[in-house]
Amino acid sequence: MVILAIETSCDETAIAILKASGGLKNPRFKILSNTVASQIKIHAKWGGVVPNLAKREHIKNLPIVFKKAISKSGLKNPEKKIDFIAVTIGPGLEPALWTGINFASDLSKVWGKPIIAVNHMEGHIVASLLSSKIKNQKSKIDFPALALLVSGGHTELVLMRKWLDYKIIGQTRDDAAGEAFDKVAKMLGLPYPGGPQVAKLADKKTSSVEERNGKTLDVEIKLPRPMINSKNYDFSFSGLKTAVLYLIRGLEKNYELRITNYALRVAICAEFQQAVIDVLISKTIRATKEYKVKTLILGGGVSANQELRKQLGEKIKKEIPNTEYLIPNTKYTGDNAAMIAAAAYFHALKKDFTDWKKLKANGNLSL
């Protein structure tokens, strides 16, 4: 099958063309093109994504990205070679989602191709199956499987007993992990998008945090691990974000430290990142054991975090070595259309198509 996919759930205008084969038992994917137009610079001055601005940029970018995707794919007569059109219908920003849906609908009418509606989070689950150079990693999922999906809008544990069979066994009750990263970055005066900036500073921490001029910062930086011992698999990061705010205020008042202090920023980023990682790993490993999971999948924008990837892998190797660990190549951790096309393949195998007249954006769509 050759699938063209459109992804406009947030601030990335993405179109990909993917060739899929192997069926449900041994799915294989070849990416013919994967084109993404980012809007980061446009939204940076606002410190976050503005829905109507995102919508405007998607409308402007879609025809351009479409032409590039077709050109890069090398397909001649794409209207004949492409079998299906896939599009993200949620979750995400509804004004942005509608731009992709309308584009897909128009293309479906012109080309006469069936449309496959895809949940954005399905894409993050299958992203680890896309072509990658991750050493010693399988390219298939053995069931039951568990996906830890961590992004700016979602933090959830999804149990899968077969393809397209999803059960959310745990999710955030407030802020998602990625959202908390971005808000903490804002408190620390770091540029947007903040999550990668926090991770970058956290990596600078050594056994004794030092100022650039060599002076040691002799202050204990300690944050809570919210819900780490709760019996369920839910998460909560709003309180952790608030704890960072109070920590900053306390340090300013009691130690006369300013948040522009480099060593302080490094120490806070390192402790905050580790607090998030500790909670994510603890709950994920416990759920993996309880449900006798054969494959553990990490996905979502925050799955690009190197410490999370490394520490989760080490924990699996130590406690559940027979569980396969799938992580996406970092080029597929952010929003992209290749993962949407891959997810669409499993719907296509089951002939799960949607009439373009019935397509609808759903910002809160759940798996």
N, C-alpha and C positions, 0 to 999 in steps of 0.2 A: 504494500500500500504506500502511496505517496500522499502525505497530509500537509496542508498549509494551515498554520495556526496564527491567531491574532491575540495579543495580550495587551490590554490597556487598563489594568485594574487600579493603577496608582499613577506614578509619574514616569513610567518607562513605556515608550511606544515601541512595541516589538512584534516582528513578523518572522516566522521561521518556516522552512520547508524541510520535511523529514521523511526518509524512506524507512518503513518498518516491516519486519518479517519475523518469523519464528513462532507466532501464535502465543497462547497464554503460558505455555510451559517453558519456552526458551526465547523470550522477546529480544530482538536485536534492532538497534537503531543506527541509521547513518544520517548525520545532519548534512543536508545539502546547502543550507544557508541559515544563518541565525543573526538577524539584524536588529539592533537595539538603538533607539534614539533617546538619550537621557535628558531629563529636564532639571537636573540638580542645580545648575547655575541660576535658572529662573526662580526656583523656590528658595534658594539659599538666603536671600535677603529677608525673607519672611520667617525663617527658622523652622519651616515645615511646609508640607504640600498644601497648596490652595486649590480646592477642587475645581473651581471655574477656570482658573489659569491652566490647570492640567487638561481640562476638556478642550480648551482653545488650542493648546499645543498638539494634542492628539489629532484633532481634526486637520491641523496644518501638516503634521508629520506623516500621517498614515499613507497618503498616496506616494510620498517620497520613499518611505521605508519599504512599501510594497514593491516599488520598481527596483530598489536595490536588492531586495530578497530574491526576486525573480531573476535578476541579472546574475547574482552570485551563485544561484542554484545551478546555472548552466542548462536549465530545462528549455527546450524549444517547444513551442506550442503548449505552454503550461496549462491552458484550459483543457487540454486533452490528457496530459500526463498526470495531473493532480486528481486524486480520487475523492478527497473529502476536504471540507473547510472546518476547522475547529476554532472556537472562540471562548474566551473567559467570560462567564456570566456573573461571577462573584466568588468570594466576597471582595470588597474593595470600595472605591469611591464611585457611587452610582453615575454621576455625570461623566466620569472617565470611562466606566464600563460601557455605557450606552454608545460611545463613539466607536468602540470596537465591534459591538453588536450590529450597529447600523452598517458599518463597512462590510462585515461578514455577510449580512443579509443581502446587500446590493450585489456583492460578488457571487453569492449563491444563485441569485436570480439571473445574472448575466451568463454565468458558466453552467448553470443547471446542475450544481453539485450539492449533495446532502450536507447538512450542517450538524456538527457535534458540539453540544454545550458542555463546557468543562468547568469544574470547580478549581479555582486557583490553587487551593491547598493540595489537590490531587497532583498537580504539576510538581510541587515541592517533594511529594512522596517519591515520584518516579525519576526525579532529576539525577539521582545517583546511578541510574541505569544508562544514562547518556554516555556517549564516547568519552573516555577519560584515560589518563595515564596513571591512575592511582595504583600503586604496586600491590600485587597479590590480592586484588579485590575481584570478587565474582561479579558477573553481570546479570544475575538473576536473583529472584526473591523466593526463598523457601518459607512456606507458611506453617504455623501462624507467624505473622510479622508484626512488629511494633514500630511506629514512626514517632520520633520526637521532632515536632515541627516548631521552630523558633524563629519568629520574625517580628517586624515592627508592630504588627496588628494582632498576632496570634502566638500563643504558647499552649500547645496541646499534645497529649499523648493519644495516638490513634492506633487501635488494634485492628488488624486485618487477618481474616481467616481464609480469604481468597480474593481475587481481583474484584474491585468495585464493591467489596463488602467492608464498610467502615463502621467502627464503633469508637466514639470518643470516650475514653475512660478517665481522662483528666484534662483540665484546661484552666487558664488563668481566670481568677474571679474579678480582676480589675485590670491593671496595666499589663501588657505583654512585656516580655523580657527586652525585646528590641526597643520598645517605647520607653522603658525605664532607662536603657542605655542613653537614648537621645536626650531625655530630660535631665539626667545627671550631667551630661556633656554641656547642656545649656547652663546649668548652675555653675559649672566650672569655667564658663566663658569660652568653650571650645567651638570651633566652626561647625556648621551643618554640612553634611549629615554627621551627627555626633558619635554614633555607635563605634565606627571604625577609629575615631580619634581617641575614645576612651581605651579601646583595646591597644592602640599604638602606645599610649602613655603607660598603660599597665605593664607592658612588656619591658619597660625601662627599669622596673623595680629590681633592686638587689637585696642582699641580706640586710644591709644597713643603707637606708635611703639617704643619699647625700645631695646637698645643694650643688649647683654648678661651680660654686667657688670652693667646694670641699667641706663645707660645714655640715655636720650631721643633724638631721631633724629628729630630735629626741622626744617624739610624741607618739603615743599608741593610737593607731587607727583601727578601730574594730567596729564591724557592722553585723547586724543580725542575719540569720538564715531563715527567712519567713517560711512557715509551714513545713519545714524539713522533716519534722517528726509527726506530722498529721497522718492519720491512718488512710486517708484518701489519696488520690493522685492529682489533686488540684494544686494550682500555683497562685501566688499573690506577690506582686512586686511593687505595689503602690506604697506600702509601708516602708520598704527598703529605700525607695526614692526619698521619702520623708525623713528617714533616718540620716541620709546623706545631708539633707538640708539642715537638720539640727546639728549635725556634726560640724558642718562648715561654720554655722553661727557660734557654736561653742568654742571652736578654735580661734575664731576672730576675737571673741570677747575675752577668753581666759589666757590666750597665748599671744594675742595681738598679731596673729598670722593672717595674711591676706591670701585670697584664693589665687592670686597671680603668682604665688610662691611655687616655683617649679617642683620642688621636692614634695610639697603638700599635694599638689595635683597628681603626681605619680603615685603617691601612697594611697590616696583616695580611690583613684582609678583601679589600682591593683586589688585593693580590698573589696571594692564594689563588684568588680568582674568575678573575683573568686567566690563571693557570696552567691551570685547568680548561678555560677557553674556548679557549686556544691549542691544547691537545691535541685537543679535540673538533673544532675547525675544520680543523686540519691533516689529520687522518685522513679527515674527511668530504669535503673538497675533493679529496683524492688519490683516494679511492674513486669519486667522481663522475666524475672524468676517466677513470679506468681502465675503468669499466663503461659509459662513454658515456651517462650518465644524462640524461634529458630533464626530469625533475621531481625536485626535492629537497624533502623534507618534514621539518619540524621538529615534534616532538611530545613529550608527556610533561609532568609537572609542572614540571620545570626549564626547559621551553620558555617559561615566563612571564618568565624572566630577561631583562630589557631589553637588557643588554649582549651577551648571547649572540645574541639575535635581530638586533640591529643589526650586530654585527661579522661574523656569518655572511653577512648580506645584502650587506654591503660587499665581502666577499671574493668572493662569487659574481659580483657586478657587475663586479669587477675582473678575475677570472681565468676565469670561465665564464659570460659574460653571456647566452648562449643557453639556459641552464638556468633553467626556471621554479622559483621559490622559494615554497613554500606554508608559511605559519605559521598556527596557530590563533588565533582571537580569545582573549584572555587568560581570558575567562569559561569557555572550554572546555579550558584546559590542565590543570586539576585533574581529579580523578575525578568523572565525571558520567555519567548514563545516556543523554543525547542521543547521545554518541559511540558508545555500545554499540548503540543503535538503528540508527544510520547504518551501522555495520559489519554488523549483522544483515541489512540490506537486500541486500547482495551475496550473502549465503548464501541468502536467500529467493529471489533470482532464479535460483539454481541448485538450488532445492528441497532445500537442505541442512538438514534438520530432524532433531531428536533426540527419541526417545521419552522422556517424563518419567521412566520407570522406569530408564533408562540414564544419566541425568544424574549426574555425579560431580564433586566439587570437586577441583581439582589445583593445589596451591599453587605448584608449580614448572613449570606448563604452559609449553611453549615454542611459538613460532610455527612 
